[in-house]
Amino acid sequence: MNHSLIKVLVALSLSWVICSCSESNSYSSGNKVFVKQSPVALTYAKGFTIDTIPGGLQSIVIQDLNSQTQIAKYILVPKGSKYQPSADESIIHTPIDDIGVLSSSYIGFLDALNLTQNISIIENHEFIYHSGVLNQYKNGNTIEVGSNGQINLEKLVINAPQIIFTSAYNGGLSEDLLKAQDAGISIVQCSEWQENHPLARAEWIKLFGVLTDQKILADSLFQDIETNYKSISEKCKSASFQPKVLFSSMYQDIWYIPGGKSYIAKILQDVNATYAWSADDNTGSLQLSFESVATKAIQNDVWINPEVNSIEELLSRDPRYQSFVDNIKQGIFQQNAKTTPQGGNDYWESGVVRADWVLQDYAKIMHPQLFENTNFTYFNQIK
């Protein structure tokens, strides 16, 4: 019997056992050295909590920040131990060591914890930047199970990882992922993309640390990221000039502008920049016309992420951009410094957890005189 088939049979057996349990909680440890766990302190993140339940096990609750509702609750049970879950709980046996990721963002967290070699499942290799994961895919050690949001369920179940990380979109799991979950694969829905503070997104590394038995490393990394982030922000406050910033460009006749309470708006605030929509209360994007953007913010010092690689390309998309280009004083910048020809971008991998590196790039763009001795990590100035 091959290894993949054994994994499927074990997963199906585990699913039957869990579903057959009564809904009264009980826990027994097969590990005599089990140490009761403690809650995990969070400073910025609002999309998850890590608490404890009677018996000393940890529980993770994931929240949808838009609807303020609970997405899922997971009980972390040491391998070799038994726990009978209640109806609203899912079990994850820890530490996890065979991992699937259906978004490249989670590669950044696992890379920070030196665990990318444990990634056995990916959705689409074309959107991955990490060279190690790409090599694992080319060598057949990491399996691709999807494309354009479509999952090959049979391929996923045959190559069943212990756990899959996926984004919490549309209020729940897709039909295919529900079936994969029924087959015994633990699926964690993450809402880190809804966090509106860069350090809140970075703090999700604590969740990955707890699940992989790397809590100490995760806590230490986050502390360094937070310290660096605050130091960069404080340095920006010393600048007397607050550059005016324009963001993004038109897509299918709509200019998607970050709202005043968004992740991007927070970054611009922390690097001491002026943003025309800073007073807006939206956490997502505003859908505006060319004319409304031009009326409010045609004169800017900096233009960030117009989603092009050259000014020529920008003007070829819409000649009306010329009026914006003529008023730019400090340059136009695109987050394309670490990309692959297929579409991978490290900004969406390491940049999710390394909020300090992202902030430093923005700081150098806004206040080049204060950061002349630093190099860009994710951005290039387009010409």
Order of alpha helices (4+ residues) and beta strands (2+ residues): alpha-beta-beta-beta-beta-beta-beta-beta-alpha-beta-alpha-beta-beta-beta-alpha-beta-alpha-beta-alpha-alpha-alpha-beta-beta-beta-alpha-beta-beta-alpha-beta-alpha-alpha-beta-alpha-alpha-beta
